[in-house]
Amino acid sequence: MKGFIEECLRKCLAGERLSRNEIIRLLDVEPGGVDDRFLREAAREASQKIAGGKGYIWCAVGMDYAPCSMNCKFCSFGEKWGIVREPRHFEPEQVFAHVRTYAENGAAYIVLRTTEFYDLDRLLGFIPEIRAKIPGGYAIVLNTGELDAAAAAKAKAAGVYGVYHALRLREGTDTPFNPAERIATMKNVSASGMTLVSLVEPLGCEHTDEEIADSFLNAAACGAKICGAMARFPVEGTPFGSSPMISGPHLAHVVAALRLSGGSAVRDICVHKATHEALESGANVMVVESGAIPRDSDFSEKDWAGVDMARAREMLAAAGYEISLPPAL
Ligand code: SF4
């Protein structure tokens, strides 16, 4: 297995994406074992070389805590689950306050995140004010509903750097979406010239290596430059409320395999929720988030789960990364 991992590292550093079979073979390594330690060290080396030792903080502002009629089985906003009793929206001044704190503390990405049907013009309307009030080299990213080519072009023209969008694991089964529609949005984002960011998510214990590989390869084929993995959080009251989370070592293992899988086209690997072991296994992007959080039943006035900018900086630095602003488009 060592020789195979070395060969995958060589291909990654040469810029080559691994084949589906190679990715599955890496994912099949036992998390926490000797081979996995070797894999994670190789991924760390790849991260240092491909990302140039740069670490990035992804700061998501959850704009609307509101029931969403799509009812994805893992999301606290699904209206069927009845978790959101009193809808809340961040007031513009609250949005600016959060963005200011993030920008002043080294955020690379400011992510305006919404439920599926948030009005795009309203969302884009925040951008000129954010830019006017809060200086900095941060990039503005959207995480919102589907975008056709015209909507993607409009977002790009409004100064949006990138869009987070994913074909979620078991899309169409654990969600009511037509997978083709999700993929179309992902392709529209890349075609518009914005950066597509797309993780393998929401990752649970039941997902197979084949599903993980296919999810990653789909993101890469749609042009994603930032990939990675996000665990599914068991929110009480959702259909996955009693499903256990994947373990920290397992998540770090998946992150390591994905870091070696994307060659140099996938330049950054994000992990959520970040751990030291995942950041030492090839991930160089971590998340700070506030407001409406699909992984929680409550609105979060403060940064979620105790991970604020100071903590993110500390964790990335401890893993050997230099906190950086995003690369130019
Ligand atoms: S994941 Fe998105 S689309 Fe699905 S229920 Fe939550 S907000 Fe709606």
Residues whose N, C-alpha, C, O or C-beta is under 5 A from the ligand:
A	BS01	SF4	C68 M70 N71 C72 C75 F77 G78 T114 T115 E116
